[in-house]
Amino acid sequence: MDAGCSGKIKNIQIALEQNNLMFQNIVLIILTHTHYDHTGCLAETKKQSRAKVLVHASEKDA
């Protein structure tokens, strides 16, 4: 999943609902890279889903 830009958590919620899913259905968030436009809602998505985050070791501090 792409965690999108900051402040766009509603877009993720809408996409989930359109697929009959909820944040609780997310169990793993895989980040292919940590650009701001792909991680902006990561903290909120992680909080709502309680999912684990998988990211390459070289980008873990980003």
N, C-alpha and C positions, 0 to 999 in steps of 0.2 A: 504494500500500500504506500501511497505517496501522502505524507503528512501535510503537504501543502504549505501555503503562506500563513504567516501569523494572522490571527483574527478570523480565519476562515473555517472554524470548526463546524459551523452550520452546514457547509458544503459536504463535509465528510458524513455528517449525520444524515443528510438528504440522500446521499449516494447509498449509504447502508440501508435506509428505509426503502428505497426503490428496489432493493434486492432482498427485501424481507429479512433484514439483519439488524442487529443492535451492536453497540460498542462491546458488549459482553461476549459477542461471537468472535471478536478478534483475540487470538491467543498469542500471535507472534507478529511483530512489526519488523520487517527486513528493510534496512536502509542500504541502498546501493551506493549512495554518496550523501554527503551532509551539507549540500548547498542550502542556503536559507529558504529557498522556495520549495524545498522538499521536506523540511523539518520544522516549519513554523508552528504547526499544531501538534508536534510530537508529544510534548509534555502533557497537554490536555487529553490527547488520544490515549496515551499510556495510563493516565489517571483514571479515565472513564472505563477503559477496557481491562485494566490490570494486566495487560499483555507484556511479555518480555520483548526486549529490543535486541536485534542482531545487527551488528555493524562491524566493518573491518577494523582490526586492531589499530591500524594507522589513522583512523578517523574517530576513535572512541572519545577523544577529548573535545571534539568539535561541538 
